[in-house]
Amino acid sequence: MSASIFKLCCHSRPSVATAMRGEGNPGGKGKTGLSTWVPFPRARYRSHSPGMTVLLAAVLSALTIPAFAQPATAPHMHYEIVINNGQTAPVLIKHGHVYTVGAAGTLNDADVLIVNGKIAQVGPNLSASNAKIIDAHGKPVTPGLMVSWTDLGITEVDLVAETNDSAPNQALDSAAFDVADAINPNSTLIPVARIRGVTRSLTAPVDCGDVFCGTAAVIHLGLGSDLIVKRQAGVLAELEPNGGTGQKNSRPDIWAKFRETLDDAREYWAQRGGYHRPGGSRDQRSARIDLDALGPVVQGREPLMVHAERVATIRQVLQYAQGAKIKLIIVGGGEAWEAAGELAAAHVPVIIDNDVNLPNSFSDIGATLKNAARLDAAGVVVAFQPQNDGPAHYARTITQIAGNAVANGMKWDRALAAITKNPAEIWGIADSYGTLEPGKDADVVIWDGDPLEVTSAPSAVFIKGAQIPMTSRQTQLRDRYRDLARKNPPLGYR
């Protein structure tokens, strides 16, 4: 059981069905539970004692919760893909209801041909010699899903320090905290996410005690030792007072450091060669490694991801970014819908957890379940993050978040785009991922029902053309202990 067990016990989210009935938050109440985990990057408050924390960390680090929420793979959908000379054998998915999320739109009774890890063709009545045939029987076929702003690959058990690389030590670095240096391909949380259709992640720091938090990376969740798709995907900054140990500042203090650090970076990069010569200018207060990390941001090559909830803060940073010619992405955006027109006009995307419907602080008093629908209707590019009190553990819930957005007014196809095409465009990987179109990586998911309905699950998942085993540590534990009547039960049950 990982640290997620405590969260799973203490949180519940309404399904699409309950959201459509207006249930799940009776009387306008917010999320409740035995413990309150305040979304990143605010301080997390727990109702249990420090002693209980230590006990939980010791016990929970040993196991992973059985996957009661992870249906077993349907027997007729299990296929072995033969590998020849290091390349995946061709696969032809037949008779699918194919959501390309691209120019071709949705195709009924269509096929998808995968060759050498790429999508070769999409359309009706395809054929291919020596291809493994998979009959989708009219079920939905979609691109692999992408979660934005998680700590997948850099954390395992939240309360065990040696497994948690999700937060910088501000005494050493801030913007230079590069999560790509900590990606663990053997993380047990990765299979949990990918057997629910998640094939890509924007992995970033999810805890921050100061203004700049670190550099994000795009990873795929497939097999192999190198998961990094894009090493420098943007730098994360925190503009909301969060009460963290490293940030005891008011907004004017935060903004003063924010402006000064970016000014330092511009000055540094304008004379970077001279900086390293004897007697070179070293007037910048920021650390050199942080100024190096901010170079792609101040040069407009990579985005600045800003966590901002309050609409006044969103408008303020939008104005700053336009003046400084910085590519801006808003993360959090609890009140972003109030500035939807301005964000759309400036082509600034917003990454949100659309299930945040009540304020967690005075910074997001205007939070609403209709946030995504209002932003999308105004023309803002929206992408979804997993619930932000445990994004690595909850990456698998991304379809539920998208489904609840549909229940609150967002168009179905736009919600699917918010976890496929939109994040690919936002994070700069749209040339290889995000839609089912020829030439793109074959991240493909076959579903047993509506992908955005909480009761549906993938029947098969392909990442870069390789079929993923539909197992995780959770499913293995489920299968190990599900038959307690057998003659020789597992050791723990003897």
HELIX and SHEET records of a PDB file:
HELIX    1   1 SER A    4  CYS A   10  1                                   7    
HELIX    2   2 VAL A   16  MET A   20  1                                   5    
HELIX    3   3 PRO A   26  GLY A   28  5                                   3    
HELIX    4   4 PRO A   50  LEU A   60  1                                  11    
HELIX    5   5 PRO A   75  MET A   77  5                                   3    
HELIX    6   6 ALA A  161  THR A  163  5                                   3    
HELIX    7   7 VAL A  179  ALA A  182  5                                   4    
HELIX    8   8 LEU A  189  ARG A  194  1                                   6    
HELIX    9   9 ARG A  251  ALA A  270  1                                  20    
HELIX   10  10 ARG A  272  TYR A  275  1                                   4    
HELIX   11  11 ARG A  288  VAL A  298  1                                  11    
HELIX   12  12 VAL A  311  ALA A  324  1                                  14    
HELIX   13  13 ALA A  336  ALA A  339  5                                   4    
HELIX   14  14 ALA A  340  ALA A  345  1                                   6    
HELIX   15  15 ASN A  371  ALA A  377  1                                   7    
HELIX   16  16 ALA A  395  THR A  397  5                                   3    
HELIX   17  17 ILE A  398  ALA A  407  1                                  10    
HELIX   18  18 TRP A  412  ALA A  417  1                                   6    
HELIX   19  19 LYS A  421  ILE A  426  1                                   6    
HELIX   20  20 ARG A  473  TYR A  481  1                                   9    
HELIX   21  21 LEU A  491  TYR A  493  5                                   3    
SHEET    1   A 2 ILE A  83  ASN A  84  0                                        
SHEET    2   A 2 GLN A  87  THR A  88 -1                                        
SHEET    1   B 4 LYS A 118  GLY A 123  0                                        
SHEET    2   B 4 THR A 106  VAL A 115 -1                                        
SHEET    3   B 4 VAL A  91  TYR A  99 -1                                        
SHEET    4   B 4 LYS A 132  ASP A 135  1                                        
SHEET    1   C 7 LYS A 118  GLY A 123  0                                        
SHEET    2   C 7 THR A 106  VAL A 115 -1                                        
SHEET    3   C 7 VAL A  91  TYR A  99 -1                                        
SHEET    4   C 7 PRO A 140  PRO A 143  1                                        
SHEET    5   C 7 VAL A 444  TRP A 447 -1                                        
SHEET    6   C 7 PRO A 458  ILE A 463 -1                                        
SHEET    7   C 7 ALA A 466  GLN A 467 -1                                        
SHEET    1   D 8 LEU A 145  THR A 150  0                                        
SHEET    2   D 8 VAL A 198  THR A 203  1                                        
SHEET    3   D 8 PHE A 212  HIS A 220 -1                                        
SHEET    4   D 8 ILE A 228  GLU A 238 -1                                        
SHEET    5   D 8 LEU A 304  ALA A 308  1                                        
SHEET    6   D 8 LEU A 328  GLY A 332  1                                        
SHEET    7   D 8 VAL A 350  ILE A 352  1                                        
SHEET    8   D 8 VAL A 382  PHE A 384  1                                        
END                                                                             
